[in-house]
């Protein structure tokens, strides 16, 4: 075997040439600062000159003198507020989650209509969490109110289809307000305005009855609470004065009753 001959010339390896070139541009640190804080987005005077003109028209030289003349000293504090540095939305949500993690979740036996519910994912995703209702508008604009009303209409339509009832209502607030609005609806549909009694079963939630009573006072109506077992005799004596009635299903003690005969009497 003979050794291979050594090359007479050596070739020095050249570094690989890049296929493209890029230029790194320096950015100011402010580009990476948080820009989702409240202060820059707050709706207010856009320029200091605007603020000065507003104060001048009111007869004040600066904002402090204006506050001193309008806000009573008894409700003001004399020391600066101890506030953390401004946070963005992400940091604020993380802090909220940290605080919420300290909660202890227990079983609730308060009853009275306050119980857990099951919300199907399709309803949660397409109605309650539908960003079309809330992202384009602020809460006091009519557009979001229209979105809420459409959601309530969907709910009422579903209830009428499930129960077979010709009318269903849904309150903008809670159960008690829904019952009070139902009472108002019954009264408005009454042709004889001398009917002033709204009959309520005694096993309706107490706080619901309280809301109904408050609403009835403003309408100059009389709310009569009667045990459901005594309704038949009460209606025989005062049925001509009753314009509507309220029962609860299931009632406050969790029982189920057949109200068919009572509905016919009312």
C-alpha positions in Angstrom: 0.0 0.0 0.0 1.3 3.4 -0.9 0.4 6.6 0.9 -1.7 9.1 -0.9 0.2 12.1 -2.1 -0.2 15.2 0.0 -1.8 18.2 -1.9 0.6 20.8 -3.1 -1.8 23.7 -2.3 -4.0 24.2 0.7 -7.4 25.9 0.4 -8.5 28.1 3.3 -12.2 27.6 4.3 -14.3 30.7 3.8 -17.1 31.6 6.2 -20.5 30.9 4.9 -22.1 33.9 3.4 -25.6 34.8 4.7 -28.4 34.5 2.2 -29.9 37.8 3.4 -28.9 40.8 5.4 -30.9 42.6 8.1 -30.5 45.8 9.8 -31.2 46.1 13.5 -32.9 49.3 14.4 -32.8 50.6 17.9 -36.2 51.4 19.6 -36.9 53.6 22.4 -37.8 51.8 25.7 -41.2 53.5 25.6 -42.2 51.2 22.8 -42.2 48.3 25.2 -43.9 50.1 28.1 -47.5 49.2 29.0 -49.9 51.1 27.0 -53.2 49.5 28.2 -53.4 51.4 31.4 -56.4 53.6 32.3 -54.8 57.0 32.3 -53.7 57.3 28.6 -57.2 56.1 27.5 -59.1 58.2 29.9 -61.6 60.6 28.3 -60.8 64.1 29.5 -59.2 67.3 28.4 -56.8 66.5 25.7 -54.5 69.4 26.3 -53.4 71.4 29.3 -54.7 74.5 27.5 -58.2 73.0 27.4 -58.1 72.5 31.2 -56.9 76.0 31.7 -59.7 77.4 29.6 -62.3 75.3 31.5 -61.0 76.5 34.8 -60.8 80.1 33.7 -64.4 80.0 32.6 -65.3 78.8 36.0 -63.2 81.4 37.8 -60.4 79.2 39.2 -56.7 79.4 38.6 -56.0 75.7 39.0 -57.6 72.3 39.6 -56.8 72.2 43.3 -58.6 75.5 44.0 -61.6 74.2 42.1 -61.7 70.9 44.1 -61.3 72.8 47.4 -64.4 74.9 46.6 -66.6 72.0 45.5 -65.7 68.9 47.5 -66.3 69.2 51.3 -63.3 68.8 53.5 -65.1 66.4 55.7 -65.1 63.7 53.0 -61.5 64.3 51.8 -58.3 62.9 53.1 -55.3 65.1 53.8 -52.6 62.5 52.7 -51.7 61.3 49.3 -53.2 58.0 48.2 -51.0 55.0 48.7 -51.2 53.4 45.3 -49.1 50.9 43.4 -47.7 51.6 40.0 -50.2 51.4 37.2 -50.7 47.9 35.8 -51.9 46.6 32.5 -54.9 44.4 32.0 -53.0 41.2 32.0 -51.2 42.0 35.3 -54.4 43.2 36.9 -56.2 39.9 36.0 -53.3 37.9 37.4 -53.6 39.8 40.6 -57.3 39.2 40.8 -56.8 35.5 40.2 -54.2 35.4 43.0 -56.6 37.1 45.4 -59.5 34.9 44.4 -57.4 31.8 44.9 -57.5 32.6 48.7 -61.3 32.0 48.8 -62.6 28.9 50.4 -65.6 27.5 48.5 -68.2 25.8 50.7 -71.6 24.4 50.2 -74.4 26.9 50.3 -77.6 26.0 52.2 -79.1 29.5 52.2 -82.0 28.4 50.0 -84.6 31.0 49.1 -83.8 30.7 45.4 -80.1 31.1 45.8 -78.7 27.9 44.4 -76.2 26.7 41.8 -77.4 26.4 38.2 -76.4 24.4 35.1 -75.7 26.6 32.1 -75.2 24.6 28.9 -72.0 25.5 27.1 -73.8 26.4 23.9 -75.8 29.0 25.8 -72.8 30.3 27.7 -70.7 30.6 24.6 -73.2 32.0 22.1 -75.3 34.2 24.4 -73.7 35.1 27.7 -70.1 35.2 26.4 -71.0 36.5 22.9 -68.7 39.5 22.4 -71.1 40.9 19.9 -73.2 42.1 22.9 -70.6 44.0 24.9 -67.3 44.7 23.0 -68.4 47.5 20.7 -70.4 49.4 23.3 -70.2 50.9 26.8 -72.9 49.7 29.3 -75.0 52.9 29.1 -75.4 52.9 25.3 -78.7 51.7 23.8 -77.0 49.2 21.6 -75.9 46.9 24.4 -79.3 47.2 25.9 -80.8 46.0 22.7 -78.4 43.0 22.8 -79.6 42.2 26.4 -83.2 42.6 25.3 -82.6 40.1 22.5 -81.1 37.6 24.9 -84.2 38.0 27.1 -86.4 37.5 24.1 -84.6 34.3 23.3 -85.1 33.1 26.9 -88.8 34.1 27.0 -89.4 32.3 23.7 -87.8 29.1 25.0 -89.9 29.2 28.2 -93.2 29.6 26.2 -92.2 26.6 24.1 -91.2 24.5 27.1 -94.3 25.3 29.2 -96.9 25.9 26.5 -97.8 29.2 28.1 -98.9 32.1 25.9 -96.8 34.7 27.7 -93.5 34.6 29.6 -91.5 37.5 31.0 -87.9 37.9 32.1 -86.7 40.7 34.3 -83.6 42.8 33.6 -82.7 42.3 37.3 -83.8 39.3 39.4 -86.6 36.9 40.2 -88.4 39.4 42.6 -88.4 42.1 39.9 -89.7 39.7 37.3 -92.6 38.9 39.6 -93.3 42.6 40.2 -93.2 43.2 36.4 -95.7 40.3 35.9 -98.0 41.9 38.5 -97.8 45.2 36.6 -98.5 43.4 33.3 -101.6 41.7 34.8 -102.9 45.1 36.0 -102.4 46.8 32.7 -104.2 44.0 30.9 -107.2 44.3 33.3 -110.2 46.0 31.7 -111.8 46.8 35.1 -109.6 49.1 36.9 -111.6 48.7 40.1 -109.8 45.4 40.6 -106.9 46.3 42.9 -106.0 43.1 44.7 -103.0 40.9 43.7 -103.1 37.5 45.3 -99.8 36.0 46.4 -99.3 32.5 47.8 -97.7 32.4 51.3 -95.1 29.9 50.2 -93.5 32.4 47.7 -90.1 33.5 48.7 -90.2 36.3 51.3 -87.8 38.6 49.5 -89.9 38.1 46.3 -93.0 39.2 48.2 -91.2 42.2 49.5 -90.3 43.4 46.0 -93.9 42.9 44.9 -95.2 44.9 47.9 -92.8 47.8 47.2 -93.9 47.9 43.5 -97.6 47.7 44.5 -97.3 50.7 46.8 -96.3 52.9 43.9 -99.2 51.6 41.8 -101.7 51.9 44.6 -102.4 48.2 44.5 -103.1 45.8 47.4 -101.1 42.7 47.8 -102.8 40.0 49.8 -100.8 37.0 51.0 -102.9 33.9 51.6 -102.1 30.3 52.3 -102.6 28.3 49.1 -105.0 26.0 50.9 -107.3 29.0 51.6 -107.4 30.4 48.1 -110.6 28.8 47.0 -112.6 30.3 49.9 -110.8 33.6 49.5 -111.6 33.8 45.7 -115.2 33.0 46.4 -115.5 36.1 48.6 -113.1 38.5 46.9 -112.6 37.1 43.4 -114.3 40.1 41.7 -111.5 42.4 43.1 -108.5 40.2 42.2 -106.8 41.1 38.9 -103.9 38.6 39.2 -102.3 36.0 41.3 -98.8 34.6 41.9 -97.7 31.1 42.8 -94.3 29.6 42.9 -93.3 26.3 41.4 -91.6 24.7 43.2 -92.5 26.7 46.3 -90.2 28.0 49.0 -90.2 24.6 50.8 -89.4 22.7 47.6 -92.8 21.2 47.1 -94.6 20.7 43.8 -98.3 21.5 43.5 -100.8 21.1 40.8 -102.2 24.6 40.3 -104.7 23.7 37.5 -107.8 24.3 39.6 -106.5 27.5 41.0 -105.7 28.8 37.5 -109.3 28.2 36.5 -110.6 30.0 39.5 -108.5 33.1 38.9 
